[in-house]
């Protein structure tokens, strides 16, 4: 049920925000998108093909990036950012690893970026 609601909300967002911006030739940046749906809901046991079906017609991004981090570093950063207010999927290494496995399995759909590389000032 939650996957269906998420797909409906994404369609609304595309219709009301993304498509009008694209029609104006604007650049659209999303910090999560349909790929996050696959990560979270596959982890929760929802069939990948079902997710693909209910999200059919959602515009595919020109570029989608996956910031890859070891689980312990990802959890450290989440706790540093959010303290005790972590989302359900962020509360255990097992859940995080399940989600990141899905991102890994998406392969060439995502550009993988090493999140451990120090940034430049």
C-alpha atoms as an extended CHARMM CRD file, in Angstrom:
* protein
*
       121  EXT
         1         1  UNK       CA              0.0000000000        0.0000000000        0.0000000000  PROA      1               0.0000000000
         2         2  UNK       CA              2.7850000000        2.4060000000        0.9380000000  PROA      2               0.0000000000
         3         3  UNK       CA              4.5780000000        1.7320000000       -2.3770000000  PROA      3               0.0000000000
         4         4  UNK       CA              1.3730000000        2.6420000000       -4.2480000000  PROA      4               0.0000000000
         5         5  UNK       CA              1.0040000000        5.8570000000       -2.2640000000  PROA      5               0.0000000000
         6         6  UNK       CA              4.6480000000        6.7400000000       -2.9260000000  PROA      6               0.0000000000
         7         7  UNK       CA              4.1590000000        6.1400000000       -6.6620000000  PROA      7               0.0000000000
         8         8  UNK       CA              1.0180000000        8.3090000000       -6.6680000000  PROA      8               0.0000000000
         9         9  UNK       CA              2.8450000000       11.0770000000       -4.8310000000  PROA      9               0.0000000000
        10        10  UNK       CA              5.7510000000       10.8690000000       -7.2850000000  PROA      10              0.0000000000
        11        11  UNK       CA              3.3270000000       11.1780000000      -10.2130000000  PROA      11              0.0000000000
        12        12  UNK       CA              1.7970000000       14.2620000000       -8.6100000000  PROA      12              0.0000000000
        13        13  UNK       CA              5.2400000000       15.7670000000       -8.0580000000  PROA      13              0.0000000000
        14        14  UNK       CA              6.2160000000       15.0760000000      -11.6810000000  PROA      14              0.0000000000
        15        15  UNK       CA              2.9690000000       16.6030000000      -12.9630000000  PROA      15              0.0000000000
        16        16  UNK       CA              3.0250000000       19.6910000000      -10.7320000000  PROA      16              0.0000000000
        17        17  UNK       CA              6.7500000000       20.4380000000      -10.3620000000  PROA      17              0.0000000000
        18        18  UNK       CA              9.1150000000       18.4970000000      -12.6060000000  PROA      18              0.0000000000
        19        19  UNK       CA              7.2850000000       18.5920000000      -15.9430000000  PROA      19              0.0000000000
        20        20  UNK       CA              6.5190000000       22.3430000000      -15.7730000000  PROA      20              0.0000000000
        21        21  UNK       CA             10.1880000000       23.0130000000      -14.9520000000  PROA      21              0.0000000000
        22        22  UNK       CA             11.3570000000       20.8490000000      -17.8450000000  PROA      22              0.0000000000
        23        23  UNK       CA              8.9220000000       22.6390000000      -20.1750000000  PROA      23              0.0000000000
        24        24  UNK       CA             10.6420000000       25.9170000000      -19.1670000000  PROA      24              0.0000000000
        25        25  UNK       CA             14.0030000000       24.2790000000      -20.0030000000  PROA      25              0.0000000000
        26        26  UNK       CA             15.0000000000       24.5160000000      -16.3370000000  PROA      26              0.0000000000
        27        27  UNK       CA             17.4880000000       22.1760000000      -14.7190000000  PROA      27              0.0000000000
        28        28  UNK       CA             15.8020000000       19.8700000000      -12.2150000000  PROA      28              0.0000000000
        29        29  UNK       CA             17.7340000000       18.3950000000       -9.2960000000  PROA      29              0.0000000000
        30        30  UNK       CA             16.2300000000       15.8380000000       -6.9140000000  PROA      30              0.0000000000
        31        31  UNK       CA             17.9620000000       14.5310000000       -3.8050000000  PROA      31              0.0000000000
        32        32  UNK       CA             16.0360000000       11.2700000000       -4.0750000000  PROA      32              0.0000000000
        33        33  UNK       CA             13.8970000000       10.0640000000       -6.8980000000  PROA      33              0.0000000000
        34        34  UNK       CA             12.4310000000        6.8840000000       -8.2130000000  PROA      34              0.0000000000
        35        35  UNK       CA             15.6330000000        4.9570000000       -7.4530000000  PROA      35              0.0000000000
        36        36  UNK       CA             15.1790000000        5.6250000000       -3.7290000000  PROA      36              0.0000000000
        37        37  UNK       CA             11.7610000000        3.9710000000       -4.0440000000  PROA      37              0.0000000000
        38        38  UNK       CA             13.4180000000        0.8170000000       -5.3450000000  PROA      38              0.0000000000
        39        39  UNK       CA             16.0400000000        0.8600000000       -2.5930000000  PROA      39              0.0000000000
        40        40  UNK       CA             13.5620000000        1.1820000000        0.2490000000  PROA      40              0.0000000000
        41        41  UNK       CA             10.6850000000       -0.9470000000       -1.0350000000  PROA      41              0.0000000000
        42        42  UNK       CA             12.7680000000       -3.8410000000       -2.3740000000  PROA      42              0.0000000000
        43        43  UNK       CA             14.3240000000       -3.9280000000        1.1090000000  PROA      43              0.0000000000
        44        44  UNK       CA             10.7910000000       -4.1410000000        2.5430000000  PROA      44              0.0000000000
        45        45  UNK       CA             10.0150000000       -7.1190000000        0.2990000000  PROA      45              0.0000000000
        46        46  UNK       CA              8.0660000000       -5.4490000000       -2.5170000000  PROA      46              0.0000000000
        47        47  UNK       CA              8.6550000000       -7.1030000000       -5.8900000000  PROA      47              0.0000000000
        48        48  UNK       CA             10.9990000000       -5.1410000000       -8.1830000000  PROA      48              0.0000000000
        49        49  UNK       CA              8.7730000000       -5.7190000000      -11.2450000000  PROA      49              0.0000000000
        50        50  UNK       CA              5.7310000000       -4.4450000000       -9.3530000000  PROA      50              0.0000000000
        51        51  UNK       CA              7.6310000000       -1.2810000000       -8.4160000000  PROA      51              0.0000000000
        52        52  UNK       CA              8.6970000000       -0.8250000000      -12.0420000000  PROA      52              0.0000000000
        53        53  UNK       CA              5.0720000000       -1.1710000000      -13.1540000000  PROA      53              0.0000000000
        54        54  UNK       CA              3.5910000000        1.3140000000      -10.6890000000  PROA      54              0.0000000000
        55        55  UNK       CA              6.3390000000        3.8240000000      -11.4740000000  PROA      55              0.0000000000
        56        56  UNK       CA              6.0570000000        3.3830000000      -15.2370000000  PROA      56              0.0000000000
        57        57  UNK       CA              5.9970000000        6.6740000000      -17.1150000000  PROA      57              0.0000000000
        58        58  UNK       CA              8.0340000000        8.5750000000      -14.5310000000  PROA      58              0.0000000000
        59        59  UNK       CA             10.6520000000       10.5450000000      -16.5080000000  PROA      59              0.0000000000
        60        60  UNK       CA             14.1000000000        9.0420000000      -16.2640000000  PROA      60              0.0000000000
        61        61  UNK       CA             16.8110000000       11.4480000000      -15.2400000000  PROA      61              0.0000000000
        62        62  UNK       CA             19.6590000000       12.2840000000      -17.5810000000  PROA      62              0.0000000000
        63        63  UNK       CA             22.0110000000       11.5010000000      -14.7050000000  PROA      63              0.0000000000
        64        64  UNK       CA             21.4850000000        9.7220000000      -11.3950000000  PROA      64              0.0000000000
        65        65  UNK       CA             24.2330000000        9.5070000000       -8.8180000000  PROA      65              0.0000000000
        66        66  UNK       CA             24.7880000000        7.0890000000       -5.9600000000  PROA      66              0.0000000000
        67        67  UNK       CA             27.1800000000        8.2430000000       -3.2670000000  PROA      67              0.0000000000
        68        68  UNK       CA             28.7590000000        4.9810000000       -2.1660000000  PROA      68              0.0000000000
        69        69  UNK       CA             30.0000000000        4.6450000000        1.4130000000  PROA      69              0.0000000000
        70        70  UNK       CA             30.8880000000        1.7370000000        3.6780000000  PROA      70              0.0000000000
        71        71  UNK       CA             27.9550000000        0.9580000000        5.9700000000  PROA      71              0.0000000000
        72        72  UNK       CA             29.7080000000        2.0220000000        9.1740000000  PROA      72              0.0000000000
        73        73  UNK       CA             30.6510000000        5.4040000000        7.6910000000  PROA      73              0.0000000000
        74        74  UNK       CA             27.1550000000        5.9390000000        6.3090000000  PROA      74              0.0000000000
        75        75  UNK       CA             25.6180000000        5.1980000000        9.7160000000  PROA      75              0.0000000000
        76        76  UNK       CA             28.1250000000        7.5060000000       11.4230000000  PROA      76              0.0000000000
        77        77  UNK       CA             27.2120000000       10.3570000000        9.0670000000  PROA      77              0.0000000000
        78        78  UNK       CA             23.4930000000        9.7560000000        9.4880000000  PROA      78              0.0000000000
        79        79  UNK       CA             23.8150000000        9.8310000000       13.2820000000  PROA      79              0.0000000000
        80        80  UNK       CA             25.9610000000       12.9560000000       13.0930000000  PROA      80              0.0000000000
        81        81  UNK       CA             23.3370000000       14.6530000000       10.9300000000  PROA      81              0.0000000000
        82        82  UNK       CA             20.1300000000       13.4050000000       12.5740000000  PROA      82              0.0000000000
        83        83  UNK       CA             21.0740000000       12.2340000000       16.0530000000  PROA      83              0.0000000000
        84        84  UNK       CA             18.3030000000        9.9830000000       17.4000000000  PROA      84              0.0000000000
        85        85  UNK       CA             15.8280000000       10.9600000000       14.6550000000  PROA      85              0.0000000000
        86        86  UNK       CA             16.9170000000        8.2770000000       12.1710000000  PROA      86              0.0000000000
        87        87  UNK       CA             14.3480000000        6.7990000000        9.8070000000  PROA      87              0.0000000000
        88        88  UNK       CA             13.4190000000        3.1380000000       10.3170000000  PROA      88              0.0000000000
        89        89  UNK       CA             15.7000000000        1.9430000000        7.4990000000  PROA      89              0.0000000000
        90        90  UNK       CA             18.6120000000        3.9640000000        8.8780000000  PROA      90              0.0000000000
        91        91  UNK       CA             18.6330000000        2.3580000000       12.3220000000  PROA      91              0.0000000000
        92        92  UNK       CA             20.5770000000       -0.8090000000       11.5730000000  PROA      92              0.0000000000
        93        93  UNK       CA             23.5090000000       -1.9030000000        9.4570000000  PROA      93              0.0000000000
        94        94  UNK       CA             21.4760000000       -4.8310000000        8.0890000000  PROA      94              0.0000000000
        95        95  UNK       CA             18.7450000000       -2.5130000000        6.7580000000  PROA      95              0.0000000000
        96        96  UNK       CA             21.2490000000       -0.0760000000        5.2730000000  PROA      96              0.0000000000
        97        97  UNK       CA             23.1160000000       -2.9130000000        3.5560000000  PROA      97              0.0000000000
        98        98  UNK       CA             19.8800000000       -4.3040000000        2.1230000000  PROA      98              0.0000000000
        99        99  UNK       CA             19.0600000000       -0.9350000000        0.5790000000  PROA      99              0.0000000000
       100       100  UNK       CA             22.5550000000       -0.3130000000       -0.7300000000  PROA      100             0.0000000000
       101       101  UNK       CA             22.5510000000       -3.7830000000       -2.3470000000  PROA      101             0.0000000000
       102       102  UNK       CA             19.5870000000       -2.6450000000       -4.4310000000  PROA      102             0.0000000000
       103       103  UNK       CA             21.5070000000        0.4590000000       -5.5240000000  PROA      103             0.0000000000
       104       104  UNK       CA             24.4310000000       -1.7870000000       -6.4740000000  PROA      104             0.0000000000
       105       105  UNK       CA             22.0890000000       -4.0250000000       -8.4760000000  PROA      105             0.0000000000
       106       106  UNK       CA             20.7720000000       -1.0350000000      -10.4330000000  PROA      106             0.0000000000
       107       107  UNK       CA             24.2070000000       -1.0290000000      -12.0510000000  PROA      107             0.0000000000
       108       108  UNK       CA             24.5550000000        1.4040000000      -14.9260000000  PROA      108             0.0000000000
       109       109  UNK       CA             21.3040000000        3.2080000000      -14.0470000000  PROA      109             0.0000000000
       110       110  UNK       CA             23.3250000000        5.0620000000      -11.3990000000  PROA      110             0.0000000000
       111       111  UNK       CA             26.7180000000        6.7260000000      -11.5550000000  PROA      111             0.0000000000
       112       112  UNK       CA             28.5520000000        5.4110000000       -8.5090000000  PROA      112             0.0000000000
       113       113  UNK       CA             30.6710000000        7.9800000000       -6.6800000000  PROA      113             0.0000000000
       114       114  UNK       CA             33.1390000000        7.0760000000       -3.9530000000  PROA      114             0.0000000000
       115       115  UNK       CA             31.8270000000        8.9430000000       -0.9140000000  PROA      115             0.0000000000
       116       116  UNK       CA             35.0090000000        8.3220000000        1.0440000000  PROA      116             0.0000000000
       117       117  UNK       CA             37.0970000000       10.6270000000       -1.1560000000  PROA      117             0.0000000000
       118       118  UNK       CA             37.8220000000       13.8330000000        0.7610000000  PROA      118             0.0000000000
       119       119  UNK       CA             36.2550000000       16.9420000000       -0.7600000000  PROA      119             0.0000000000
       120       120  UNK       CA             38.1050000000       20.0500000000       -1.7820000000  PROA      120             0.0000000000
       121       121  UNK       CA             37.6860000000       23.3190000000        0.0520000000  PROA      121             0.0000000000
